[in-house]
Amino acid sequence: MNIYLDHAATSPVHTEVASKMLDVLTGTYGNPSSIHSFGRDARRIVDEARNTVAAALGANFQDIVFTGSGTESDNMAIFGAARSQKPGHIITTAIEHHAVLHACKALHKDGFDVTYLPVNEQGIVSLEEVEKALREDTVLVTIMYGNNEVGSIQPIREIGQLLKDHPALFHVDAVQAFGILPIDVNELNVDLLSVSGHKINGPKGIGALYVRQGTLLEPMLHGGEQERKRRAGTENTAAIAGMAEAVAIAEKTREARAAQYTEFKKTFTETLAASGADFQVNSDLEQSLPHVLNLFFPGTDVEAFLVNLDMAGIAASSGSACTAGAIEPSHVLTAMFGAESEKLRSSIRFSFGLNNTQEQIQQAAVQTADIAKRLK
C-alpha cells in the first residue's frame, strides 16, 4: 500500500500538464524576447499562459508576473513593495509561511517596524486585531489566504475592505488556497497576490505574482526587460505553459475537488473515531481549506509517528520545518496553542489531492488509528 497524503507539500504533476510541457520543451525552444518566428512562437505560449492565470484570478493580462516559485512571488511582493517606499510599518501574522516571515525579518533589519499578529486556537487572525495594529506609517499588510499547516482560512475579503481607505498595500500569500478556493483579486481588494505551480499539479520551479496596475514594485532581479521590467531573466516557457495547463484544469474541477476533499476529511476523521483512536482536529473544519487536515494524537511522538506511517506506505508530514533530520516545533501550532502545548510534539498533517480515492483515505485512516494506539 502506497498512499500519498502530503499534497500540501507538493503535488504530482498532472499527465496533461506533463504532456503540454514535453510538447513545448521539444518543439518551442525560442527565446520569448526574440523577434524571429521561433521567439514569437514562445512569446505566444507565454502570453496565452498569462491570460489563463489572469482569468483565474479575475485580473488583467498585464498584472501577472511569472516567477520561479511561490517563495519568490512572496519575496518579490514584500521586498518590492516595501523598498519602493520609505521604511515604515509592516503588519503580518505569526503563522505565515517562512517565505513571508523571513522576508519581514530581513526588512526589520533594514529599519522597518514589523507587527506579528496573534491568531486564535483555530489559527484565524481577528479583523479587530488588524484594525488595531494599523498605523499612519503602515506601508504593507501581508496575510496568507489559507494556512499550509492547519488549513485555516483568513478573513481576506474583510481585511481588504478594511484597507480600502488606507494607503498601505495589501499582499496575500495564496499559494495553498489557489486552485482550491475561488479567488477574485478585485472582490478581495488586494494589491499583490502570490501563487505557485507545484501545489496545483503543475511543475516545480514556477510561480506567479499578481500586481495591481499602478502598484510601485522595486525589482529584485536586474538584467533584461522581461515581465515589463519587473522580473529580469529569460522566461521558463515550458514551466509557464505547464502552470497554465494546471491552472486551467484546477479551475475546471475546483468545485468538484473541494467537495471530494471535504468528504475525505469526513471519512478520515469518522474512521479514526470508529477505530478507537484518540485525536483532535487542530482547526475549525468549517473554516479551513478542504484538502488540509491537521490532527493531534495525544501521547504520541511526531517523529515516531511519521516513521511508522512511512513504513505503512503512507506519506504525511508534521507540516513544520525539518532541519538536519530534526523536526522543529511548528511556529503555526506554537502561535495557536503556546510553546508548552503537547500538540507541538504530537500533530500530523494529512493533505489530499490528485489520484486519492475514498478507499485510500479509509485504508490510511485505519492504519493511522492502529499506529496512534500502538504509540500512545
GICORGI-V511810 format. One record per pair of residues at least 24 apart in sequence whose C-alpha atoms are under 10 Angstrom apart, sorted by the first residue. I is the first residue (numbers start at 0). J is the second residue. Records with the same first field share a line. If there is no record, write none. Layout:
I=J + J
This chain:
0=310 + 311 + 312 + 313 + 359 + 362 + 363
1=309 + 310 + 311 + 312 + 313 + 314 + 359 + 363
2=308 + 309 + 311 + 312 + 313 + 314 + 315 + 354 + 355 + 356 + 359 + 360 + 362 + 363
3=309 + 312 + 313 + 314 + 315 + 349 + 350 + 351 + 352 + 353 + 354 + 355 + 359 + 360 + 363
4=290 + 291 + 292 + 313 + 314 + 315 + 316 + 348 + 349 + 350 + 351 + 352 + 353 + 355 + 359 + 360 + 363
5=290 + 291 + 313 + 314 + 315 + 316 + 317 + 318 + 348 + 349 + 350 + 351 + 352
6=175 + 197 + 198 + 199 + 200 + 290 + 291 + 314 + 315 + 316 + 349 + 350 + 351 + 352 + 353 + 355
7=146 + 147 + 148 + 150 + 174 + 175 + 176 + 197 + 198 + 199 + 290 + 291 + 292 + 315 + 316 + 318 + 348 + 349 + 350 + 351 + 352
8=147 + 148 + 175 + 197 + 198 + 315 + 316 + 318 + 348 + 350
9=196 + 197 + 198 + 199 + 200 + 201 + 202 + 203 + 350 + 352
10=196 + 197 + 198 + 199 + 200 + 201 + 202 + 203 + 350 + 351 + 352 + 353
11=197 + 198 + 199 + 200 + 201 + 202 + 203 + 352 + 353 + 354
12=196 + 197 + 198 + 199 + 200 + 201 + 202 + 203 + 241 + 242 + 245 + 353
13=199 + 200 + 201 + 202 + 241 + 244 + 245 + 248 + 353 + 354
14=200 + 201 + 245
15=200 + 201 + 241 + 244 + 245 + 248
16=200 + 201 + 202 + 237 + 238 + 240 + 241 + 242 + 243 + 244 + 245 + 246 + 247 + 248
17=200 + 201 + 202 + 237 + 238 + 240 + 241 + 242 + 244 + 245
18=241 + 244
19=237 + 238 + 240 + 241 + 242 + 243 + 244 + 245
20=201 + 202 + 236 + 237 + 238 + 239 + 240 + 241 + 242 + 244
21=237 + 238 + 240 + 241
22=237 + 240
23=236 + 237 + 238 + 239 + 240 + 241
24=235 + 236 + 237 + 238 + 240
25=237
26=237
27=236 + 237
28=236 + 237
29=236
30=233 + 234 + 235 + 236
31=225 + 233 + 234 + 235 + 236
32=223 + 224 + 225 + 233 + 234
41=234 + 235 + 236 + 237 + 240
42=234 + 236
43=236
44=236 + 237 + 239 + 240 + 243
45=234 + 235 + 236 + 237 + 238 + 239 + 240 + 243
46=239 + 240
47=239 + 240 + 243
48=236 + 239 + 240 + 241 + 242 + 243 + 244 + 246 + 247
49=207 + 239 + 240 + 242 + 243
50=243
51=240 + 242 + 243 + 244 + 245 + 246 + 247 + 250
52=194 + 207 + 208 + 209 + 239 + 242 + 243 + 244 + 245 + 246 + 247 + 250
53=183 + 184 + 207 + 208 + 209 + 243
54=183 + 246 + 247 + 250
55=177 + 178 + 181 + 182 + 183 + 184 + 243 + 246 + 247 + 249 + 250
56=177 + 178 + 181 + 182 + 183 + 184 + 185 + 192 + 194 + 209
57=181 + 182 + 183 + 184 + 185 + 186
58=182 + 183 + 184 + 185 + 209 + 210 + 211 + 212
59=209 + 210 + 211 + 212
60=209
61=209 + 210 + 211 + 212 + 226 + 227
62=191 + 208 + 209 + 210 + 211 + 212 + 213 + 214 + 226 + 227
63=191 + 192 + 193 + 207 + 208 + 209 + 210 + 211 + 212 + 226 + 227
64=193 + 206 + 207 + 208 + 209 + 210 + 225 + 226 + 227 + 228 + 229 + 230
65=194 + 195 + 205 + 206 + 207 + 208 + 209 + 225 + 226 + 229 + 230 + 234 + 235 + 238 + 239 + 242
66=193 + 194 + 195 + 204 + 205 + 206 + 207 + 208 + 226 + 229 + 230 + 231 + 232 + 234 + 235 + 239
67=195 + 196 + 203 + 204 + 205 + 206 + 207 + 230 + 234 + 235 + 238 + 239
68=174 + 193 + 194 + 195 + 196 + 197 + 202 + 203 + 204 + 205 + 206 + 207 + 208
69=98 + 172 + 173 + 174 + 175 + 193 + 194 + 195 + 196 + 197 + 198 + 203 + 204 + 205 + 206 + 207 + 208
70=96 + 97 + 98 + 99 + 102 + 172 + 174 + 193 + 194 + 195 + 204 + 205 + 206 + 207
71=98 + 99 + 193 + 194 + 195 + 204 + 205 + 206 + 207 + 208 + 219
72=98 + 99 + 172 + 174 + 191 + 192 + 193 + 194 + 195 + 205 + 206 + 207 + 208 + 209
73=97 + 98 + 99 + 100 + 102 + 141 + 170 + 171 + 172 + 173 + 174 + 191 + 192 + 193 + 194 + 206 + 207 + 208
74=98 + 99 + 100 + 101 + 102 + 103 + 193 + 219
75=102 + 191 + 193 + 208 + 216 + 217 + 218 + 219 + 220 + 229 + 230
76=102 + 139 + 141 + 168 + 169 + 170 + 171 + 172 + 190 + 191 + 192 + 193 + 208 + 209 + 210 + 216 + 217 + 218 + 219
77=102 + 103 + 106 + 139 + 140 + 141 + 168 + 169 + 170 + 171 + 191 + 216 + 217
78=102 + 103 + 105 + 106 + 216 + 217 + 218 + 219
79=214 + 215 + 216 + 217 + 218 + 219 + 229
80=138 + 139 + 167 + 168 + 169 + 170 + 190 + 191 + 210 + 214 + 215 + 216 + 217 + 218
81=106 + 111 + 138 + 139 + 168 + 215 + 216 + 217
82=106 + 109 + 111 + 215 + 216 + 217 + 218 + 219
83=138 + 214 + 215 + 216 + 217 + 218
84=138 + 139 + 215 + 216 + 217
85=110 + 111 + 136 + 138
86=110 + 111 + 112 + 136 + 137 + 138
87=111 + 112 + 113 + 134 + 135 + 136 + 137 + 138 + 139
88=112 + 113 + 114 + 132 + 133 + 134 + 135 + 136 + 137 + 138 + 139 + 140 + 167
89=113 + 114 + 115 + 132 + 133 + 134 + 136 + 137 + 138 + 139 + 140 + 141 + 167 + 168
90=114 + 115 + 116 + 129 + 132 + 133 + 134 + 137 + 138 + 139 + 140 + 141 + 142 + 167 + 169
91=115 + 116 + 117 + 124 + 129 + 132 + 139 + 140 + 141 + 142 + 143 + 170
92=116 + 117 + 118 + 123 + 124 + 129 + 140 + 141 + 142 + 143 + 331 + 334
93=117 + 118 + 122 + 124 + 142 + 330 + 331 + 332 + 333 + 334 + 335
94=118 + 122 + 123 + 124 + 142 + 143 + 146 + 147 + 148 + 149 + 151 + 329 + 330 + 331 + 332 + 333 + 334 + 335
95=141 + 142 + 143 + 144 + 145 + 146 + 147 + 148 + 172 + 330 + 331
96=142 + 143 + 146 + 147 + 148 + 172 + 174 + 330 + 331
97=320 + 330
98=172
99=141 + 142 + 143 + 171 + 172
100=141
103=141
111=137 + 138
112=136 + 137
113=137 + 139 + 140
114=140
116=142 + 334
117=334 + 335
118=153 + 331 + 334 + 335 + 336
119=282 + 334 + 335 + 336
120=281 + 282 + 283 + 332 + 333 + 334 + 335 + 336 + 337
121=149 + 150 + 151 + 152 + 280 + 281 + 282 + 283 + 284 + 286 + 287 + 332 + 335 + 336
122=146 + 148 + 149 + 150 + 151 + 152 + 153 + 281 + 282 + 283 + 286 + 287 + 331 + 332 + 334 + 335 + 336
123=150 + 151 + 152 + 153 + 154 + 282 + 283 + 286 + 287 + 335
124=151 + 152 + 153 + 154 + 155
125=153 + 154 + 158
126=153 + 154 + 155 + 157 + 158 + 161
127=158 + 161
129=158 + 161 + 162
130=158 + 161 + 162
133=161 + 162 + 165 + 167
134=165 + 167
135=165 + 166 + 167
136=166 + 167
137=165 + 166 + 167 + 168
138=165 + 166 + 167 + 168 + 169
139=166 + 167 + 168 + 169 + 170 + 190
140=167 + 168 + 169 + 170 + 171 + 189
141=168 + 169 + 170 + 171 + 172 + 189 + 191 + 192
142=169 + 170 + 171 + 172 + 173 + 192
143=170 + 171 + 172 + 173 + 174 + 175 + 176 + 192 + 193
144=170 + 171 + 172 + 173 + 174 + 175 + 176 + 177 + 180 + 182 + 192 + 193 + 288
145=171 + 172 + 173 + 174 + 175 + 176 + 177 + 179 + 180 + 286 + 287 + 288 + 291
146=172 + 173 + 174 + 175 + 176 + 287 + 288 + 291 + 331
147=173 + 174 + 175 + 176 + 288 + 291 + 293 + 318 + 319 + 331 + 348 + 350
148=175 + 281 + 282 + 291 + 292 + 293 + 316 + 317 + 318 + 319 + 329 + 330 + 331 + 332 + 347 + 348 + 349 + 350
149=280 + 281 + 282 + 283 + 284 + 287 + 288 + 291 + 292 + 293 + 294 + 318 + 331 + 332 + 347 + 348 + 349 + 350
150=175 + 176 + 281 + 282 + 283 + 284 + 286 + 287 + 288 + 289 + 290 + 291 + 292 + 293 + 348 + 350
151=281 + 282 + 283 + 284 + 285 + 286 + 287 + 288 + 289 + 291 + 292
152=176 + 180 + 282 + 283 + 285 + 286 + 287 + 288
153=286 + 287
154=187 + 286
155=186 + 187 + 188 + 189
156=183 + 184 + 185 + 186 + 187 + 188 + 189
157=187 + 188
158=187 + 188 + 189
159=184 + 185 + 186 + 187 + 188 + 189 + 190
160=186 + 187 + 188 + 189
161=188
162=188 + 189
163=188 + 189
168=211 + 214 + 215
170=208 + 209 + 210
171=208 + 209
172=208
173=208
174=198 + 199 + 206 + 207
175=199 + 288 + 290 + 291
176=287 + 288 + 289 + 290
177=246 + 249 + 250 + 253
178=245 + 246 + 247 + 248 + 249 + 250 + 251 + 252 + 253 + 254 + 256 + 257
179=249 + 250 + 252 + 253 + 254 + 255 + 256 + 257 + 260 + 288 + 289 + 290
180=250 + 253 + 254 + 257 + 288 + 289
181=250 + 253 + 254
184=209 + 210 + 211
185=211
190=214
191=216
195=242 + 246
196=238 + 239 + 241 + 242 + 243 + 244 + 245 + 246
197=241 + 242 + 245
198=245 + 352
199=242 + 245 + 246 + 248 + 249 + 352 + 353
200=241 + 242 + 244 + 245 + 246 + 248 + 249 + 352 + 353
201=238 + 239 + 240 + 241 + 242 + 243 + 244 + 245 + 246 + 248 + 249
202=237 + 238 + 239 + 240 + 241 + 242 + 245
203=238 + 241 + 242
204=235 + 238 + 239 + 242
205=234 + 235 + 237 + 238 + 239 + 240 + 241 + 242
206=238 + 239 + 242
207=239 + 242
256=289 + 290 + 351 + 352 + 353
257=288 + 289 + 290 + 352
258=289 + 290
259=289 + 290 + 351 + 352 + 355 + 356 + 357
260=288 + 289 + 290 + 291 + 292 + 350 + 351 + 352 + 355 + 356 + 357
261=285 + 287 + 288 + 289 + 290 + 291 + 292 + 351
262=289 + 290 + 357 + 360
263=289 + 290 + 292 + 350 + 351 + 352 + 355 + 356 + 357 + 358 + 359 + 360 + 361
264=289 + 290 + 291 + 292 + 349 + 350 + 351 + 360
265=360
266=357 + 358 + 360 + 361 + 364
267=292 + 349 + 357 + 359 + 360 + 361 + 362 + 363 + 364 + 365 + 367 + 368
268=292 + 294 + 360 + 361 + 364 + 368
269=361 + 364
270=360 + 361 + 362 + 363 + 364 + 365 + 367 + 368
271=361 + 363 + 364 + 365 + 366 + 367 + 368 + 369 + 371
272=364 + 365 + 368
273=364 + 365 + 368
274=364 + 365 + 366 + 367 + 368 + 369 + 372
275=365 + 368 + 369 + 371 + 372
276=364 + 365 + 367 + 368 + 369 + 370 + 371 + 372 + 373 + 375
277=368 + 371 + 372 + 375
278=345 + 346 + 368 + 371
279=342 + 346
280=346 + 347
281=332 + 335 + 336 + 342 + 346 + 347 + 348
282=335
288=350
289=350 + 351
290=349 + 350 + 351 + 352
291=348 + 349 + 350 + 351 + 352
292=347 + 348 + 349 + 350 + 351
293=317 + 318 + 346 + 347 + 348 + 349 + 350
294=342 + 345 + 346 + 347 + 348 + 349
295=341 + 342 + 343 + 344 + 345 + 346 + 347 + 348
296=341 + 342 + 344 + 345 + 346 + 347 + 367 + 368 + 371 + 372 + 374 + 375
297=341 + 342 + 344 + 345 + 346 + 371 + 372 + 374 + 375
298=341 + 342 + 344 + 345 + 371 + 372 + 374 + 375
299=341 + 342 + 344 + 345 + 346 + 370 + 371 + 372 + 373 + 374 + 375
300=341 + 342 + 343 + 344 + 345 + 346 + 347 + 371 + 374 + 375
301=326 + 342 + 343 + 344 + 345 + 346 + 347
302=326 + 344 + 345 + 346 + 347
303=345 + 370 + 374
304=345 + 346 + 347 + 367 + 370 + 371 + 373 + 374
305=346 + 347 + 348 + 367 + 370
307=366 + 367 + 370 + 371 + 374
308=363 + 366 + 367 + 370 + 371
311=363 + 366 + 367 + 370
312=363 + 366
313=349 + 359 + 362 + 363 + 364 + 366 + 367
314=348 + 349 + 350 + 363
315=347 + 348 + 349 + 350 + 351
316=346 + 347 + 348 + 349 + 350
317=343 + 344 + 345 + 346 + 347 + 348 + 349
318=346 + 347 + 348 + 349 + 350
319=343 + 346 + 347 + 348
345=371
